[in-house]
Amino acid sequence: ETVSTTNMHLFDASMTMRRFATPEAVLEHFFRQRLFQYQRRKDFQVADMKARLEEVSNRARYCTMVHDGTLSIVRKTVAQRKEDLETNRFSKMAQRHVPGASEASQVVEAAQAATDAAGDLAESE
């Protein structure tokens, strides 16, 4: 049995219906989208690794300074400790921002809720 390739209407990456002339055009579109996503993921991973490196470097420097006695944390208020950290040029630890995370987390949360609901339904039966 043969499959006709003259009427190929598929959803593209932006979820719109699109006509593709050849199977190669479908692959071309898919590969371009995958390359874009791979680059986006790589950029995120590099930024995340840099943030982790800075955080670990700060922690190691903090531990070394406390161990050597150049930074004292005994009998100091939180404000004094913060001032000492700023004086010694420690960078502030901020929450990591994941580009597009709010949308992705909503999708993940919805999927988890659906899975939980399906599991609850299966248990009740």
C-alpha positions as a printed NumPy array, in Angstrom:
array([[  0.   ,   0.   ,   0.   ],
       [  1.324,   3.442,  -0.898],
       [  0.816,   6.64 ,   1.028],
       [  0.005,   9.84 ,  -0.803],
       [  2.266,  12.806,  -0.04 ],
       [  0.386,  15.388,  -2.064],
       [ -1.836,  16.578,   0.76 ],
       [  0.37 ,  16.935,   3.834],
       [ -1.17 ,  19.328,   6.348],
       [  0.534,  19.263,   9.719],
       [  0.856,  21.409,  12.798],
       [  4.12 ,  23.364,  12.853],
       [  6.134,  24.479,  15.891],
       [  3.758,  27.361,  16.634],
       [  0.804,  24.926,  16.573],
       [ -0.701,  26.335,  13.392],
       [ -1.861,  24.17 ,  10.529],
       [  0.576,  24.303,   7.652],
       [  0.846,  22.59 ,   4.288],
       [  4.134,  20.912,   3.468],
       [  4.943,  20.134,  -0.157],
       [  7.335,  17.241,   0.442],
       [  8.406,  14.945,   3.259],
       [ 11.787,  16.678,   3.129],
       [ 10.086,  20.002,   3.905],
       [  8.586,  18.45 ,   7.043],
       [ 12.022,  17.227,   8.132],
       [ 13.616,  20.574,   7.314],
       [ 11.07 ,  22.404,   9.454],
       [ 11.483,  19.924,  12.311],
       [ 15.303,  20.067,  12.225],
       [ 15.38 ,  23.857,  12.242],
       [ 13.09 ,  23.907,  15.282],
       [ 15.163,  21.265,  17.088],
       [ 18.399,  23.189,  16.441],
       [ 16.788,  26.321,  17.868],
       [ 15.657,  24.426,  20.973],
       [ 19.085,  22.797,  21.413],
       [ 20.758,  26.225,  21.316],
       [ 18.245,  27.623,  23.775],
       [ 18.857,  24.734,  26.163],
       [ 22.632,  25.087,  25.812],
       [ 22.453,  28.829,  26.58 ],
       [ 20.404,  28.106,  29.687],
       [ 22.806,  25.388,  30.847],
       [ 25.846,  27.63 ,  30.384],
       [ 24.211,  30.468,  32.338],
       [ 23.155,  28.039,  35.073],
       [ 26.672,  26.585,  35.323],
       [ 28.182,  30.058,  35.599],
       [ 25.757,  30.927,  38.402],
       [ 26.563,  27.671,  40.201],
       [ 30.298,  28.269,  39.788],
       [ 29.998,  31.738,  41.312],
       [ 27.909,  30.393,  44.189],
       [ 30.302,  27.533,  44.951],
       [ 33.303,  29.865,  44.684],
       [ 31.701,  32.253,  47.175],
       [ 30.929,  29.409,  49.551],
       [ 34.482,  28.067,  49.359],
       [ 35.947,  31.535,  49.922],
       [ 33.577,  32.095,  52.865],
       [ 34.564,  28.785,  54.493],
       [ 38.265,  29.524,  53.976],
       [ 37.961,  33.011,  55.459],
       [ 36.049,  31.717,  58.508],
       [ 38.549,  28.884,  58.983],
       [ 41.554,  31.22 ,  58.663],
       [ 39.989,  33.712,  61.069],
       [ 39.884,  36.608,  58.585],
       [ 36.082,  36.629,  58.795],
       [ 34.446,  36.317,  62.192],
       [ 30.819,  35.265,  62.541],
       [ 30.705,  34.793,  66.305],
       [ 28.436,  37.111,  68.317],
       [ 27.404,  39.284,  65.396],
       [ 23.967,  40.348,  64.323],
       [ 22.597,  39.462,  60.912],
       [ 23.109,  43.072,  59.782],
       [ 26.772,  42.966,  60.845],
       [ 27.292,  39.682,  59.014],
       [ 25.717,  41.12 ,  55.858],
       [ 27.979,  44.159,  56.137],
       [ 31.043,  41.894,  56.479],
       [ 29.997,  39.953,  53.387],
       [ 29.536,  43.163,  51.386],
       [ 32.896,  44.489,  52.626],
       [ 34.612,  41.307,  51.44 ],
       [ 32.816,  41.564,  48.072],
       [ 30.739,  38.422,  48.265],
       [ 28.061,  38.402,  45.606],
       [ 24.472,  38.149,  46.723],
       [ 22.827,  34.82 ,  46.117],
       [ 19.72 ,  35.472,  44.088],
       [ 17.091,  33.02 ,  43.001],
       [ 17.896,  31.616,  39.62 ],
       [ 15.534,  32.75 ,  36.899],
       [ 14.698,  30.205,  34.262],
       [ 13.591,  31.818,  31.008],
       [ 10.1  ,  30.592,  30.206],
       [  9.941,  28.719,  33.512],
       [  6.592,  30.145,  34.504],
       [  4.98 ,  28.707,  31.373],
       [  6.884,  25.446,  31.66 ],
       [  6.13 ,  25.073,  35.352],
       [  2.434,  25.646,  34.67 ],
       [  2.487,  22.869,  32.081],
       [  4.358,  20.551,  34.455],
       [  2.002,  21.37 ,  37.332],
       [ -1.02 ,  20.74 ,  35.11 ],
       [  0.433,  17.414,  33.969],
       [  1.172,  16.411,  37.555],
       [ -2.331,  17.388,  38.638],
       [ -3.821,  15.34 ,  35.801],
       [ -1.614,  12.374,  36.701],
       [ -2.563,  12.671,  40.359],
       [ -6.24 ,  12.904,  39.475],
       [ -5.958,   9.863,  37.217],
       [ -4.163,   7.97 ,  39.989],
       [ -6.845,   8.965,  42.51 ],
       [ -9.526,   7.846,  40.073],
       [ -7.81 ,   4.492,  39.521],
       [ -7.441,   3.958,  43.272],
       [-11.111,   4.663,  43.926],
       [-12.212,   2.052,  41.374]])
